[in-house]
Amino acid sequence: MRYLSESVGNRGIRTLDRGYDALVYYEYFLKNREKFIIRATKNRSVRYKDETVNILKVAKRFKGKYRIDFKDKKGKTISCKTSIIPVSLPKHPKIPLNLVVVYGFGKDPMLLLTNLKSDDSRLANTVAKVYLMRWRIEEYFRFKKQQYAWEDFRVRSLNAIRTLHRILTLLTGLIGILSEKREESLFVMELIAISKRVYPPKRDKAARKFMHYAIGDAFSLLLRRSTCGISHFLAPPKPSPQLSLF
């Protein structure tokens, strides 16, 4: 976080999961005047109307004033209701925060604490959208672990782990670039055809949003049939002009 603060300052919005629902993170963002959206846990206490109350009890007093629609991975529309509630932290009662409550993703509402200021539907829906965008980042990490069997690698040093991570990141970036050209590049269209997806991308709109798995499987099938090593795909190194005694 310090590296991020030094690199971009207080620009942007820090969006974090429930694992970061701790006072140390709230105080860090407030001290550095950084905007944040943190998903709170059910056992967090907040100040509401000059009383310290459990955050879930406060949320359940509001049943959703605004409506917003999302689409899941299968393209199904999910109708959600959101509410925005002015609260504060018990240790910092004079610093105003907003609690955005989102109904529609489970039995209990989604609880999002933010220091973004407003009291209309636009803030409630914007906070919900920003938080759901981070799920796409989780999909990226899930792809890296599943497609390359990242957790099955066995190495002896931290440097080797970092090297493998960098290589996989570059490969995932390349697949991401190819995925963006899936409707304009014949090469990418052929890769998707080789992957033998059950539902063609033109018929399955939800599958077209994340084609990394299809392109990754296509490369795996192509390279599996290769009879030469990876050195044959790389340019040969130029011979050194330095004389050698060996």
N, C-alpha and C positions, 0 to 999 in steps of 0.2 A: 504494500500500500504506500509506503514511503517512496518507493521507486516510481509508482504511478503519480504520486503527488508532485515529485520533482520533475517528471517528464511533461505532464499536461496541466499541472496546477489544479485549480478548482473547476476546470471545465468538464462538462459531461455530467452524467448521473451514475453513481455507484449503485449497482443492483446486485444484491446478495441474498443467498438462501438462508434457511433457518439456522444453519450452523454458525452464522455471524450475528445472531441475536444475543449480543452481550454488551454490557455497558461500556466496555473498553472501546468497542468499535463506534458506538454512538458518540462517545466523547471525542474520539479522534476526528470524526467527520465534522462535528460541530466546532471543534477547536480550529480546524483548518478551513472552515466555511465551505465544505464540499457537500453537494447535493447527494442524497442517498435514498434508496428504496430497499428496505430490509423486510423479509418475510418473518414475522414474529411467531414465536411458539405459543402454545395455549396457556402456559403457566406464567407468562409475563404479566407484570403489574404496571398499570399506567395511572396517571392522574386525570380524572374526569369529573368536572364540576366540583373541584376542590376536595375530591375524595380519591383515595388510592383503591382501585378496583381491579379485579382480574380482567385482562384484555378480552377474553372470550365472552364474559358476561356483558361487557360494554357493547361488543359487536352484535350480540343477539338481541339487543334492544332495537336494532335497526334492521329491517327486513329487505332493504334494497330499494333505493329511491330512483336510481337510474338503470337503464338497460343497455347492454352491449352484447354483441354476438361474436363468437369465435368459431373457427373451424379446426377440428382435430386432424390427426394424421390421415384418417380415412376420408376426409372431406366432409364429415358430418357437422352440421351447424349446431353449436351449443349456445343457448341463450343464458346469459348471466345477468345478475342484478348487483349493482354496486351502491355503496353508501360511503360518505366521507364524514369523519367525526373528529373534531378538534380535541386533542389530548396533549399530554406532556409526560416526561419521565419523572418518577418520584424523586430522584436525586437532583433533577433540574426542572423544577415546576414552572419556572419563569420562561423557559424556552419552548415556544409553541411548536407542536408537531401535528401531523394529520394521520389518522388511522383510516385506511381505505379497506373496506370490507367487500369481498367478492363472493357471491353465492353462485353455485352452479358446477363446481368441480369436485364435489364430494359431500359427505354428510355435514361436516363442519365448514364454516366459511374460511376463505383464505384471508389472512390478516397481514396487511402491508403497512409498515410504518415509514413515513417519509417526512422530510423537512421542506418539501415543496409547498408553496403557499397558494391557496385558493380554496373556494368553498362551493364550486359549481360542478356540474357533471363532467366538464371537460377534464378537470384534474383527476377525478375518480377513474374515469375510463382511460386516461393517458397512463396513469400509474399502473393500472392492470395490464395494459398492452406492453408497457416497457418491461414489466416483470416477466410476462409470458415470452418475450423475445429471448430471454436468457435460456429458455428451454432449448432453443435451437443450438446454443453453444454446448449444452449437455449432449445433444445429439451428435455433435462433432466429436466429442471425446468418446462417446459410446461407439461411434464408427471406428475410431482409431484403435480401440481395445479389441473390438470384435473382428474387424476385417483383417487385421495383421496379427491377431493373437498376441497382442502386446504384453499381456500379463504372463505369457508362457516363456518369454525370453529369459535366459539365464546368463548373466555376465558377472565379472569379478570386481568391477570398480564403478564408482559413481560417474567417472568420466565416460565410461562405455555406455552407461544408461543415458547420459545426456546426448551422446553421439547418436544412439539409436532413436532417441526422441526427436532429434533434429531431422534425421533422415525421414522418419514417418511424417513429421509435420510438413516437410517439403513435398512428399508424395501426396498427402491429403490436399495440400494447396493446389497441386497440379490437377488432381481429380476434380477439385472445386472449379477450377478454370474451365476444364472440359465440360463440366456439368452445365455451366452457364451458356455454353455454345451448343447445347443438345438439339436445338431446333434450327440451327443454321450451318452446322458442320456435318458433312457426309461421314467423316471419320468417326465422330461421336455417335452418329446414328448407327453406324455399323457395329460399334462397340456395344451399344445397347441391344442391338439385335443378337449379337453373339452371347450376351449374358442370359438370354432365354428367360426373360421375365414372364411371369404367369399372365399378367395383364399388360397389354401394350400401353406405352405412355400416353398415347392420344386418347385412349378410352378412360384411363385412370388418372384424373387430374391431380389427386393427392400424391400419387407416386412421382409425378413429374417435379415436385417441389424439392425432392431430395434423391438425386440419382446417383449418389456416391457409391451405394452398395452395388448397383448394376454395373457401373463402370469399373469398380474394383474387381468384381467377379469376372468381367470380360478380360481384363489384363491378366488375371490369374490363369484363365483358360488358355490364353495366347502364349504366355511364357512357359506354361506347363508342357507345351508341345515343342518348345525350342530344344534343339539338339546341341547347341553351343553355349558356352558360358557367357557371363555378362561382359567379359572383356572384349568380346567380338562386337558389342554394341557401342563401345567407347572408342574414341579416336586414339590411335597409338601414340605414345609419348615420343617427343622429339629426342633423338640421340644427343647426348651431351658432347660438346666439342672438347671437353677437358680430357687429356690423355690419362690413361689408367695403366698401372703396372700389372693389373690382374686380367 
